[in-house]
């Protein structure tokens, strides 16, 4: 955590669910659930489990001290177990962490952190989806330049642009919802030998107490569950980055089709008083751009040997936490950007007319093909476009184009509002799919 950078790079509610206190709370919840599960199946006395649970309070433990002591053993669970044992009185102390290994505690805590962070992350993500749906509905007929390879291509609508963003956010949210954070309990080598015959019963009760899925078997070196989390978060960050990048481009002075209107002081520059930067979109992009490297690190850590890994498992902790935090921050900033977003349809119209009709050159070519063939039509229209200026006048003067199309036909062909294909239908389909997802998740 950084007091200097976290205001930008760790913004929003996910920050509180991924910090050291959140991890310590999860670790303690795991130890409490372990004792409770063993009491549930009659392996230890209920009074012992209650005493252990009473000692699992965050305020009893010093995070900095635990971190310092972790250096001697290689993970923070081990010193916590010692500190917890010291807090438990009487014979119950002998059953703290009974039958488990440090990785069981760390992995189960990681899954708790995911489950808790996901809840608040999805709140922000769902809010983004609603804002995008509103934009798509409001601007279903707002004509906009469609751009490919950063150049003007053909007309589209801003409603379809927003609908595309909405579809990406909804798809990424579905991947996040589909995650099944899974408990981990296997003991030293994944056999739960120290728990004897009740081992699998303890695993079931343990998973239920934590509200996590019960695994078929321990997954100490089978890290697909971590990879699934990384993949889902990567998809969310990718969807956010696509929107944020396009917002920053459409907010450029030379484009000016979108703008963020935040509170006084937002979007300013340290040196240029005229600047009004889309700072929320910029911040969303800054956070989302961290995801690919973190996802790659977690995927790289999947190669783990034997029953417990030397180093690969340990390498997951920081990128796992940072990926959750960065993705949560990206979504929070995107929500802020969309709440501040102002659309300028008039500027969109100016940009549509910028090339004086060249945006619809493809349509004129298609109209000529029955008369001249595709290649001759393409070359003739290309010659007219290359000259620059009022395209209707240039085409009327062209011997091939002017021969087959009159001024009224050319004006109609070059009208961007009449060349939108199935844009409206696609927006309606995206909104319908969004409503269906909302009902499914409500």
Secondary structure by P-SEA (a helix, b strand, c coil): cccccccccccccccccccaaaaaaaaaaaaaaaaaaaaaaccccaaaaaaaaaacccccccaaaaaaaccccccaaaaaaaaaaaaccccccccccccccaaaaaaaaaaaaaaaaaaaaaaaaaaaaaaaaaaaaacccbbbbbbccccccbbbbaaaaaaaaaaaaaaaaaaaaaccbbbbbbcccccccccccaaaaaaaaaaaaacbbbbccccccccaaaaaaaaaaaaaaaaaaaaaaaaaaaaccccccccccccccccccccccccccaaaaaaaaaaaaacaaaaaaaaaacccccccccccccccaaaaaaaaaaaaaaaaaaaaaaaaccccaaaaaaaaaccccccaaaaaaaaaccccccaaaaaaaaaaaaacccaaaaaaacaaaaacccaaaaaaaacccccccaaaaaaaaaaaaaaaaaaaac
